[in-house]
Amino acid sequence: MKRLFSFCLAALLISAPANAQFLKNLGNAINKSASQSSQQSQQKQEQKQAQQKKSTKIYYVSNAGTARADGLSAATPKKDIQAVLNIIRDNNEDGATIRIAEGNYLGYMNVGYIEIANWVTLEGGWNADFTQRDPLKFITRMEPTQEQQGQNTSRGVIHTTRALDDVMAKTPKGTLTIDGIFINLGFENNYMPADPSDPRNGCPSEKFETGRLLDNPQQQPQHQIFYSDGWIAGNVIIRNCLILNGVYFGLQFSSRCGEIEIYNNVFVCNRMSAVRIQGGDKNGEASHVDFHHNTIAFSWCRDKEQGDMGYGYECMTYINCDIHHNIFACNNYAAIARTHVLSGPDKVIEAKRKTNIYDNAFFLNAADLQLPNSGGGKWLNVKVENFEDLDEAIIPKVEGNFELKKGDSFVDALDQDYLEAFANLKVVTSSSFNPNSAANLYRQAHGMNMQGTETIRPSMYGNRYNFDKALQLFGAKQGYGAQLPK
């Protein structure tokens, strides 16, 4: 454009000297327009910087707060996390922090969930006047009960909206941090009675709080503890949290791009998978998970037959991960699963995917690592002592993993009644089929299929794990698993 303008200017000067003043004025107008454009660009940049400065706001939430408070000081806290999240959303205050005092928080009108639409930090574990923070002492919990059933539908207890996604994003748009929130679904789920006298209840002893978990989907809430509605186009940090008694995954979300760091959390008694994170970049390179210093125990299979799922950490496609310095204990199907793989034309993408598993402690898992079996049929279950034999192209780094011994400080910190029942878990299956029964003879005579019955009775399955005993797993083993929050 500049070259074209220069050529036209020169031509006009040669052909019509009388127009020189006109062209001079035209040039001045163009320069003025460029200057105005530059000023507007600078103003937009300054507005953006001002917005970023504004977004460093700190809000305060307390059960003792009020709905009409502004939430902008420790003396004027709001009572509802969602109310503050809505203010942040309406003002577009990405980067704001919400400090949350001890107490139980169930969202707007106690529906049992909160929705996040901005890059914010949720920071639990504050005392009542916000002068001290200790997540284990001043417990900030989200603990819905059966009163919330039917209100939270398919939303996660912490639910991110599609506002955190951007299909064009190549780099992270922001950071979402969840810090010091203890979430327990054990009082919302449905269980069999805590009566060990009836084997149908799957209650090992009178020391258990509940019987077995009901596994029919129609009998349970169908929502995760942390869930993304769509993809998250940014960084995610989850630390110092308790993820307890999840009936339908613990953490399950999808990353379009960004660094995901999950550390210093305790995951206990979650069904299907404690953690499942899917990548969204079709080149498989935009997202990475650093999963370290977490404790993952008693992840339960999908149903009472206990024949599939039940994973601690489930490695998904299109995403790389480093799994280190964790403790995986008593996971019902496998501590770590890398069973999802790309094939066909996507083999090239799969070949770039790296899963590093190093410096982890394992104890009494059905399998420490589960992989596809090249021979077909069942999964390939690998114990920790065989990790060195794994394909380096798939799992490059495997050193430092080991099996915990009975009597270890961490093993002693587990609920011993729960551990003993798990170690002696049995699934009894019985069937009854009589082709000569009156019912089957009648069905045969009318061309119908004959019928029989099958009974499946596990000695335990997903029974509620005690909240206070789960807290004892923070700091149970120096250097491995969740440490005491700082």
C-alpha positions, -999 to +999 in steps of 0.1 A: +000+000+000+029+024+009+046+016-024+014+022-043+008+055-025+044+067-032+041+058-069+009+077-072+023+107-053+053+108-076+032+106-107+010+134-096+039+156-087+054+151-121+022+155-141+006+183-119+029+204-098-001+226-089-015+197-069+014+196-045-004+215-018-034+191-021-011+161-018+007+176+012-027+181+029-036+145+020-004+132+035-010+151+066-045+136+069-031+101+065-004+108+091-031+121+114-053+091+109-023+068+116-015+087+147-052+084+159-051+047+152-019+044+172-035+063+201-066+041+200-044+010+201-024+024+230-057+033+248-070-003+243-037-016+257-040+007+287-076-004+292-065-040+291-037-033+316-062-014+338-086-044+336-058-068+345-049-045+374-086-045+385-087-083+382-063-086+412-093-081+434-097-103+465-133-112+475-143-128+508-169-155+514-181-168+548-212-187+561-215-158+585-217-133+556-248-118+540-262-118+505-263-080+504-226-075+514-201-064+488-176-092+497-147-069+492-133-070+527-129-095+556-154-075+575-181-076+547-180-111+533-207-125+511-223-158+522-223-175+488-194-185+465-217-184+434-228-148+442-191-137+440-185-158+409-214-140+392-200-106+401-166-116+386-184-129+355-204-098+350-174-075+355-150-098+335-126-098+364-103-126+353-075-131+378-096-124+409-092-144+441-120-157+464-110-164+499-134-188+516-138-192+554-144-226+571-179-240+566-200-259+541-209-243+508-235-256+485-239-229+458-267-206+451-298-215+471-280-247+482-284-264+448-252-284+454-228-270+428-210-238+417-203-227+381-171-210+371-169-188+340-136-169+346-100-175+354-101-172+391-086-186+423-108-203+449-088-204+481-104-223+510-091-229+545-094-195+561-106-189+596-137-169+604-120-134+604-096-142+575-065-137+597-052-173+594-052-200+567-049-237+574-069-260+551-068-289+576-078-268+606-103-244+591-120-268+568-138-254+537-160-281+524-186-287+497-207-316+511-241-320+495-267-343+510-297-361+495-316-328+497-295-317+467-304-347+445-323-336+415-310-300+417-275-305+405-284-329+377-253-335+355-232-306+368-200-312+387-199-299+422-173-275+408-184-270+372-166-248+346-186-234+318-178-230+281-167-195+288-133-209+296-130-224+261-118-209+228-116-231+198-089-208+183-067-208+214-031-220+208-018-208+241-034-206+276-059-178+281-056-177+318-052-199+350-079-215+371-068-225+406-088-246+431-069-246+465-080-261+498-116-272+490-127-305+505-155-321+485-174-351+498-204-368+481-207-395+507-240-380+521-256-375+487-250-410+473-273-439+478-261-470+497-275-503+510-282-503+548-253-506+572-264-540+584-238-567+582-263-595+591-277-595+556-252-604+529-272-584+503-260-552+519-223-557+513-215-543+547-185-561+562-190-551+598-208-529+622-178-505+620-189-494+585-210-463+580-229-477+551-235-508+531-223-511+495-229-484+469-259-489+447-245-493+411-277-488+390-273-454+373-310-446+380-303-450+417-274-425+419-266-389+411-248-387+378-223-359+383-186-355+389-168-337+417-149-314+392-161-312+356-157-290+326-186-283+303-166-284+271-128-277+270-106-255+292-083-233+271-059-225+299-039-236+328-055-255+357-040-258+392-057-281+418-040-284+451-046-291+488-080-306+481-099-336+493-119-355+466-140-381+485-167-406+478-173-395+442-199-417+426-192-408+390-155-398+386-135-374+408-118-350+385-130-353+348-123-325+324-109-317+290-080-295+282-077-276+249-043-262+258-023-254+289-003-267+318-023-287+344-007-292+378-025-314+403-007-318+435-010-323+473-045-337+471-062-368+486-085-389+465-104-416+483-133-439+474-141-425+440-160-447+415-148-453+379-117-430+380-103-406+405-087-386+377-095-385+340-082-357+318-086-356+281-065-335+257-081-315+229-053-305+206-054-327+176-016-326+174-014-339+209+011-313+220-008-283+236-016-298+270+005-314+297-004-327+332+020-327+361+004-350+386+025-352+418+024-357+455-012-369+456-027-398+475-052-420+456-068-448+474-098-471+470-109-462+435-139-485+427-150-503+396-181-492+376-205-517+391-207-543+419-194-571+395-161-552+396-151-562+362-140-529+346-127-494+354-118-485+390-087-465+382-066-441+403-052-420+374-066-427+339-043-415+311-063-402+281-053-394+245-039-361+230-022-352+263+012-359+279+017-364+316+042-368+343+031-389+373+055-388+402+058-388+440+022-401+444+008-429+466-016-453+448-032-477+473-060-503+470-073-492+437-099-517+426-089-523+390-056-504+384-036-476+400-028-461+366-045-470+333-030-462+299-056-482+280-069-454+256-047-453+225-050-438+190-048-460+160-051-459+122-042-425+107-038-411+142-009-434+150+015-405+142-001-384+169-001-413+194+036-419+188+044-384+202+024-390+234+047-395+264+036-408+299+063-406+326+057-426+357+085-423+383+091-421+421+056-433+431+046-457+459+021-485+453+002-507+477-023-535+472-037-524+438-053-549+416-028-538+390-002-510+393-004-502+356-028-514+330-020-513+293-035-527+261-025-563+254-010-567+219-022-603+219-058-592+223-083-602+249-077-590+284-057-560+295-020-563+303-017-558+341+018-547+352+031-548+387+055-521+399+086-544+399+082-549+361+080-512+352+116-513+340+105-536+312+080-512+297+085-497+262+106-466+265+088-450+235+056-450+255+068-445+290+103-430+289+108-425+326+100-452+351+127-452+378+121-449+415+087-466+418+083-491+446+058-512+466+049-501+502+054-527+530+028-535+556+035-515+586+045-484+566+033-451+581+010-445+552-006-480+555-012-475+592-029-442+584-056-459+563-089-469+580-078-503+592-113-518+591-118-506+556-084-519+546-090-553+561-124-557+544-108-546+510-080-571+514-105-599+519-130-587+493-151-614+476-177-613+449-200-642+451-220-651+420-248-676+419-273-686+393-305-706+391-318-721+359-344-749+358-356-757+322-383-780+337-398-753+360-435-746+355-426-711+343-401-723+317-423-751+305-450-725+299-426-702+281-414-730+259-449-739+250-455-704+238-422-700+219-407-677+245-371-678+258-366-696+291-354-676+321-331-680+350-318-658+378-283-646+387-273-632+420-241-611+425-231-602+461-199-584+468-187-584+504-181-546+499-183-521+471-178-483+473-189-481+510-187-446+523-152-437+536-151-416+567-143-379+562-121-374+592-101-406+585-095-394+550-080-362+564-054-383+582-038-392+549-024-357+544+012-359+555+010-397+562+044-404+544+072-379+541+080-370+505+052-392+489+015-386+485-002-355+499+018-336+524+005-312+550-008-281+532+015-251+535 
